[in-house]
Amino acid sequence: IKTSVMNLVNTIKQRGEEVNTADVAASFQEAVVEILVEKTLAAAELKNVETVILAGGVAANSRLRNLLKESGEAKGFKIKYPRPILCTDNAAMIASTAYFRYKKGESSDLDLIPVANLAL
C-alpha cells in the first residue's frame, strides 16, 4: 500500500498538480487501520478468543485504538490496550534493558548467538 501511495503522489506531481499531503496521510492511515482491524478481528474469530489486546508502538495510534474498540466490541470482543504513554517501540524497550544491564556490568561477547524468546 505504501508503494501505491508513493506512485500516486509521483503521478500527481508529474501532471504538475499539487499534492494535498494532509489528505494523502489521512487516507493512508485510514486504509492501513481498516486493514489491521479487519484482519485482527478475523483472526480473533478464527481462534475463538474473547479478548483482543493491542500493544507495542502501533497501539499509540488513536485511530487504530478507536476503530478496533468500536468494531471489536460490536462483534462481542473485549478490547484492551495500555495508556498511550506505555505504547512504546520494542526497540526502545530492548535498548533500555541493555542499558541497565550494561550499567550493572553485564556484557556479551561479539560471537553471541541471538535467541528471539530469551527471558529478560
N, C-alpha and C positions, 0 to 999 in steps of 0.2 A: 504494500500500500504506500510505503514511503517513496518508492521509486515512481509509482504512478503519480503521486503528488508533485514530485520534482519534475517529471516530464510535462505535466500540465502547466506548471509555473513557467518552465522554459518555453513552452509553446506560446503561452500568452505574451511573454516578453518578446519573443521573436516576431510576433504580429505587431509589436510596438504599443501594446496595450498596457495599462497599469495593473499591477497585481495588488489586490487588497489582502495584505499579509494577515491581518486580523481575521478576516473571513476564512482564509485558507487554513490557518492554525485552528480555528474553532471547528471547522468542518472535519479536519484531520482528527482532532481529539474525539469528536462525536463518533466518527466511524470506528476508531480503534476501541473506544469504550463500549460501543454497542456489540462489537465482535467479542470482546473479552467477557462481557456479561452473558451473552448468548451461549458461548462455549462453556463458561464456568457453570452455568445453571444446567446445561445439557449433561455435563459430566456429573454434577451432583445428583441429577435424576437417575442417570445410568448406574451410579454407585449406591443409590438409595440412601443418601445421607440426610440428616435432619438440619445440620448446621454447616454453613459456609463461612470460612474465615478468610478475610482479606488481609494480607500482611506484606511487609517489605516496602521498598521505596514507592512502588506504584500505588500503595494504599493511601498515600498522601494526596492523591488526586481527588478533589471534592466531587467532580462529576462522576467518576467511577464509583465512589462511595455511595453517592445518592442513587444512581441508577441501579446498582447492584442491590441495595437495600429495598428500593421500591419494587423492582422486578422479582427479586428473590422472595420477599415477603408475600407478594401477590401469588406466588406459586407454593406458598406454605413453608418456605425455608426460614430458619433463623439465620440472620446475617450478623456477623461480628467483625469488628475491626478496632484497632487501638486508636488512641488520640493521634492526630497528625504529628505531634512532636516525637512520637515513638515510632513513626514510619520512616526509618532511615534506610539508606542503601546498605546492602550486605557488605560491600567492600569497606565501608566506613566502620562497620562493626568489627570486621576481621582486623582492620588496621588498628583499631582501638585495643583489641585483645593482644595483638602483637606488641603494641607499645607498652602495655602494662607488664607483659611477660619479660620484655627487654629490660624494663626498669627493675625487675626482680632478679636480673642477672641471667635469665634463661636465653638460650640461643640454640641454633641448629647448624649443622654442617651444610655446606653447599650441595652435597650429594643427597640431601633429604628427599625422600620419596613422598609425594603428596597423597593424602588419604582424605577423600571427599567427606566421609562421615565421622571424622575424628572428633571425639568429645572435647569440649573446651573445659 
